[in-house]
Amino acid sequence: MTVKTAKAARTRRLSAVAGLAAGAVLLLAGPASAHVSVQPGTAEKGGYSTIALKVPNEKDNASTVKLELNLDPKHPLASVMPQPVPGWDIKVEKSKLDKPMQMHGKEITEAVTKVTWSGGKIEPGQFQQFPLSVGQLPTDTDELVFKALQTYSDDDVVRWIDPSKPNGEEPEHPAPTLKLVAKGASAGAKGAQKADDKSDKGVQAEASAEKEDGGSSDTTARVLGIVGIVVGAAGVAFGVLAGRRRSAA
């Protein structure tokens, strides 16, 4: 075998290894698994909180155009106030309560049971937060489970309604859940605050920070994974070449 032929063979082997590495990189670069979730994930029992539904677009060829949020009927909330989201229309639906609630000395006979956002778009590769001020949070449960329906521009509807499994395994489409903790337990939790005039400003700042922090951490993790694949593939390529050279010698 001439030197020129040997170099050509090594080039072909390198190309093959590089192709395998590129395929692995493309696999990692696909859409990351993401769910509709409540941010922050915890709040104090008996208090008020500003939360946001974080809705990622999991499709490459369609936009999210509607979100329907159904509140927990077992634990009605006397106050549910959505914050305006630019480009989105908001519809709030109320229902009569089987048993009236008392709030600040007043009898509450109906409560919000459904909130719908529509008219806007969450493009592929993006997410949107939909803030809500909620309260008074119940004291007789450790969580509030919401059921969310995410509608895409291709008419596909993803139903985020699956309850958690007893074995701790995550269901395919988990329902957004707000964990409720004893008073004082979430003092340092981001986003836990009273529903007053300042809370609206706070949730705007938090939504902005979440977009930056969430995007940065997701990107960093995926870049590190891709770098690891490429470095490993390069090591395999050099190992193959070294073995060939020793055999030739």
C-alpha positions in Angstrom: 0.0 0.0 0.0 1.4 3.4 -1.0 1.6 6.3 1.4 -1.0 8.1 -0.6 -3.4 5.1 -0.4 -2.8 4.8 3.3 -3.6 8.5 3.9 -6.8 8.1 1.9 -7.9 5.1 4.0 -7.2 7.0 7.2 -9.3 9.9 5.9 -12.2 7.6 5.1 -12.0 6.1 8.6 -12.0 9.5 10.2 -15.0 10.6 8.1 -16.9 7.5 9.2 -16.2 8.2 12.9 -17.1 11.8 12.5 -20.4 10.9 10.9 -21.2 8.7 13.9 -20.3 11.6 16.3 -22.4 14.0 14.3 -25.4 11.7 14.4 -25.1 11.5 18.2 -24.9 15.3 18.4 -28.0 15.7 16.3 -29.8 13.2 18.6 -28.9 15.2 21.7 -29.9 18.5 20.0 -33.5 17.3 19.5 -36.3 18.8 21.6 -35.7 18.3 25.3 -38.5 16.8 27.3 -40.4 19.6 29.0 -43.8 19.8 30.7 -46.4 22.4 31.6 -45.5 23.2 35.2 -46.2 25.6 38.1 -43.5 28.1 39.0 -42.5 28.3 41.8 -43.5 24.7 42.8 -44.3 25.5 46.4 -46.4 27.9 48.4 -47.5 28.3 52.0 -50.8 26.8 53.3 -53.4 29.4 54.2 -51.7 32.2 52.4 -51.6 34.0 49.1 -49.1 33.5 46.3 -48.2 34.6 42.8 -47.6 31.6 40.6 -47.0 31.2 36.8 -47.8 28.4 34.5 -44.7 27.7 32.5 -45.7 26.4 29.0 -42.9 25.2 26.7 -43.5 24.4 23.0 -42.5 20.8 22.4 -43.1 20.8 18.7 -40.8 21.7 15.8 -43.6 22.4 13.2 -46.4 24.0 15.2 -47.1 26.8 17.7 -48.9 26.7 20.9 -52.0 28.8 20.5 -54.2 28.1 23.6 -53.8 27.1 27.2 -56.8 25.9 29.3 -56.2 25.6 33.0 -58.8 23.8 35.2 -58.5 24.5 38.9 -58.8 21.8 41.6 -62.5 21.4 42.3 -61.9 19.8 45.6 -60.1 22.9 46.9 -61.7 26.0 45.4 -59.8 29.3 45.7 -61.7 32.5 46.6 -59.3 34.7 44.7 -57.8 33.9 41.3 -56.5 36.9 39.3 -54.6 36.5 36.0 -51.9 39.0 35.1 -52.3 40.3 31.5 -49.9 38.6 29.0 -49.1 40.7 25.9 -50.7 39.2 22.8 -53.0 36.8 24.7 -56.7 37.1 25.5 -57.8 35.8 29.0 -61.1 34.2 29.9 -62.0 33.5 33.5 -64.9 31.2 34.3 -66.6 30.8 37.7 -68.9 28.2 39.1 -71.2 28.0 42.1 -69.8 26.4 45.2 -71.6 23.5 46.8 -70.5 24.9 50.1 -70.0 28.7 50.5 -66.6 29.9 51.9 -65.8 32.7 54.3 -63.2 35.2 53.3 -62.4 38.4 55.3 -65.8 38.3 56.9 -67.6 37.8 53.5 -69.4 34.8 52.2 -68.1 33.5 48.9 -70.7 31.6 46.9 -68.7 31.1 43.6 -65.1 30.6 42.6 -62.9 30.5 39.5 -62.8 27.0 38.1 -61.2 27.6 34.7 -58.8 30.1 33.1 -58.1 30.2 29.3 -55.4 32.0 27.4 -55.8 32.3 23.6 -55.0 34.5 20.7 -51.2 34.4 21.1 -48.4 32.1 19.9 -45.6 30.2 21.5 -43.3 29.5 18.6 -41.1 26.3 18.4 -38.1 26.4 20.7 -39.8 28.9 23.0 -41.9 29.0 26.2 -44.3 31.4 27.8 -45.3 32.1 31.4 -48.9 32.8 32.4 -49.0 34.5 35.9 -51.8 34.1 38.4 -52.3 35.6 41.9 -54.1 32.9 43.9 -55.5 32.6 47.5 -56.4 31.9 50.1 -54.6 28.6 49.7 -56.1 25.6 51.5 -54.7 24.2 54.8 -56.2 20.7 54.5 -54.1 19.4 51.7 -50.4 19.2 50.7 -50.9 20.0 47.1 -53.1 21.7 44.5 -53.4 19.7 41.2 -54.3 21.7 38.1 -55.3 20.1 34.8 -54.0 21.9 31.7 -54.9 21.5 28.0 -52.3 22.8 25.5 -53.6 23.4 22.0 -51.3 23.7 19.0 -51.8 25.4 15.7 -52.1 22.0 14.0 -55.2 21.3 16.2 -53.3 18.8 18.3 -54.3 19.0 22.0 -51.9 17.8 24.7 -53.7 17.0 28.0 -51.5 17.6 31.0 -53.8 15.8 33.4 -52.1 12.6 34.5 -51.8 12.2 38.3 -48.6 11.2 40.0 -47.9 7.5 40.3 -47.6 5.8 43.7 -44.1 4.4 42.8 -42.8 7.9 42.1 -42.4 7.3 38.4 -43.4 10.4 36.3 -46.5 9.9 34.1 -46.4 10.7 30.4 -48.3 13.9 30.8 -48.1 15.0 34.4 -50.6 17.5 35.7 -49.1 20.8 36.9 -48.9 20.6 40.7 -48.4 23.2 43.4 -46.9 21.8 46.6 -48.3 23.3 49.8 -46.1 23.6 52.9 -46.5 24.8 56.5 -46.2 28.5 57.1 -42.6 29.6 57.3 -41.3 26.5 55.5 -41.1 28.3 52.2 -39.8 31.6 53.5 -36.8 31.4 51.2 -38.7 30.1 48.2 -38.6 32.3 45.1 -41.9 33.7 44.2 -43.7 33.0 47.5 -45.3 36.3 48.5 -48.6 37.9 49.5 -51.2 38.9 46.9 -51.0 42.7 47.2 -50.0 45.5 44.9 -46.3 44.6 45.1 -47.0 41.0 44.0 -47.8 42.0 40.5 -44.4 43.7 40.0 -42.7 40.7 41.7 -44.1 38.2 39.4 -43.1 40.2 36.3 -39.5 40.3 37.6 -39.6 36.6 38.4 -40.9 35.7 35.0 -38.1 37.6 33.4 -35.5 35.9 35.6 -37.0 32.5 35.0 -36.7 32.9 31.2 -33.0 33.9 31.5 -32.0 31.4 34.2 -34.0 28.5 32.7 -32.7 29.1 29.2 -29.1 29.4 30.4 -29.2 26.3 32.5 -30.8 24.2 29.8 -28.4 25.4 27.1 -25.4 24.8 29.4 -26.4 21.2 30.1 -27.0 20.4 26.5 -23.8 22.0 25.3 -21.8 20.0 27.9 -23.4 16.8 26.8 -22.6 17.5 23.1 -19.0 18.4 23.9 -18.7 15.1 25.8 -20.0 13.1 22.7 -17.6 14.9 20.4 -14.6 14.5 22.6 -15.4 10.8 23.0 -15.8 10.3 19.3 -12.4 12.0 18.7 -10.8 9.7 21.2 -12.2 6.7 19.3 -10.9 8.1 16.0 -7.4 8.5 17.4 -7.5 5.0 18.9 -8.4 3.5 15.6 -5.6 5.4 13.8 -3.1 4.4 16.5 -4.0 0.7 16.2 -3.7 0.8 12.4 -0.3 2.4 12.6 0.9 -0.2 15.1 -0.4 -3.0 12.8 1.3 -1.4 9.8 4.6 -1.1 11.6 
